[in-house]
Amino acid sequence: MVDPGAGAIDGGLEHFKTILEDRNLLPPSSTRKVSVFLTHHHVDHIEGLPLVASLYPHAVVYGHKATLDRVTTTLPKEYIEPGYEFDINGKLPQLGTYE
Protein backbone atom coordinates (compact mmCIF):
# COMPACT_ATOMS: atom_id res chain seq x y z
CA MET A 1 0.00 0.00 0.00
CA VAL A 2 1.41 3.40 -0.94
CA ASP A 3 0.47 6.66 0.81
CA PRO A 4 -2.81 5.68 2.49
CA GLY A 5 -4.11 9.25 2.59
CA ALA A 6 -7.79 8.88 3.23
CA GLY A 7 -8.98 12.44 3.81
CA ALA A 8 -10.67 12.37 7.21
CA ILE A 9 -12.94 15.19 6.04
CA ASP A 10 -15.79 14.44 3.61
CA GLY A 11 -15.93 10.69 4.24
CA GLY A 12 -12.48 9.84 2.96
CA LEU A 13 -11.88 7.17 5.58
CA GLU A 14 -15.11 5.39 4.68
CA HIS A 15 -14.19 5.62 1.01
CA PHE A 16 -10.76 4.15 1.76
CA LYS A 17 -12.37 1.31 3.72
CA THR A 18 -14.78 0.68 0.83
CA ILE A 19 -11.84 0.43 -1.58
CA LEU A 20 -10.18 -2.17 0.67
CA GLU A 21 -13.45 -4.04 0.99
CA ASP A 22 -14.07 -4.03 -2.78
CA ARG A 23 -10.65 -5.56 -3.31
CA ASN A 24 -11.27 -8.20 -0.63
CA LEU A 25 -8.47 -6.78 1.51
CA LEU A 26 -10.34 -6.41 4.79
CA PRO A 27 -9.56 -8.90 7.56
CA PRO A 28 -10.29 -11.70 8.12
CA SER A 29 -10.82 -12.41 4.41
CA SER A 30 -7.31 -11.21 3.63
CA THR A 31 -4.37 -13.18 4.94
CA ARG A 32 -1.71 -11.30 3.00
CA LYS A 33 1.13 -9.45 4.65
CA VAL A 34 0.57 -5.70 4.53
CA SER A 35 3.34 -3.19 3.99
CA VAL A 36 2.82 0.54 3.77
CA PHE A 37 5.19 2.79 1.87
CA LEU A 38 5.08 6.53 2.60
CA THR A 39 6.55 8.86 -0.01
CA HIS A 40 6.39 11.82 2.38
CA HIS A 41 4.68 12.95 5.59
CA HIS A 42 1.98 15.31 4.32
CA VAL A 43 -1.39 14.70 5.93
CA ASP A 44 -3.08 13.82 2.63
CA HIS A 45 -0.65 10.91 2.34
CA ILE A 46 -0.88 9.54 5.90
CA GLU A 47 -4.45 10.15 7.17
CA GLY A 48 -5.41 6.54 6.58
CA LEU A 49 -2.66 5.10 8.81
CA PRO A 50 -4.94 4.77 11.87
CA LEU A 51 -7.41 2.74 9.79
CA VAL A 52 -4.60 0.58 8.42
CA ALA A 53 -3.30 0.05 11.97
CA SER A 54 -6.74 -0.96 13.22
CA LEU A 55 -7.27 -3.43 10.37
CA TYR A 56 -3.70 -4.71 10.10
CA PRO A 57 -1.95 -4.33 13.46
CA HIS A 58 1.08 -6.24 12.13
CA ALA A 59 1.61 -4.07 9.04
CA VAL A 60 4.98 -2.37 8.65
CA VAL A 61 5.44 1.23 7.50
CA TYR A 62 8.41 1.95 5.21
CA GLY A 63 9.81 5.35 4.34
CA HIS A 64 12.75 7.68 4.49
CA LYS A 65 13.89 8.61 8.00
CA ALA A 66 12.90 12.25 7.45
CA THR A 67 9.37 11.08 6.63
CA LEU A 68 8.89 8.46 9.34
CA ASP A 69 10.27 10.70 12.07
CA ARG A 70 7.35 13.05 11.38
CA VAL A 71 4.68 10.33 11.42
CA THR A 72 2.91 9.06 14.54
CA THR A 73 1.62 5.50 14.30
CA THR A 74 1.34 2.38 16.41
CA LEU A 75 2.75 0.36 13.52
CA PRO A 76 6.44 -0.53 13.38
CA LYS A 77 8.54 1.66 11.10
CA GLU A 78 11.39 0.62 8.83
CA TYR A 79 13.72 3.29 7.48
CA ILE A 80 14.82 3.03 3.87
CA GLU A 81 17.48 4.99 2.04
CA PRO A 82 17.79 6.09 -1.60
CA GLY A 83 18.59 3.12 -3.79
CA TYR A 84 16.48 0.70 -1.71
CA GLU A 85 14.63 -1.79 -3.89
CA PHE A 86 11.13 -3.00 -3.05
CA ASP A 87 10.15 -6.43 -4.35
CA ILE A 88 6.57 -5.93 -5.50
CA ASN A 89 5.23 -9.00 -7.26
CA GLY A 90 8.62 -9.75 -8.69
CA LYS A 91 9.23 -6.16 -9.84
CA LEU A 92 11.96 -4.09 -8.26
CA PRO A 93 11.20 -0.38 -8.53
CA GLN A 94 14.23 1.60 -7.49
CA LEU A 95 13.92 4.64 -5.26
CA GLY A 96 16.06 7.52 -6.40
CA THR A 97 17.11 10.73 -4.78
CA TYR A 98 15.56 14.14 -5.18
CA GLU A 99 16.49 17.66 -4.22
Secondary structure, DSSP 8 states (H G I E B T S, - for coil): -B-----TGGGHHHHHHHHHHHTT-STTT--S--EEE-S---HHHHTTHHHHHHH-TT-EEEE-HHHHTT---SS-EEE--TT-B--BTTB--B-----
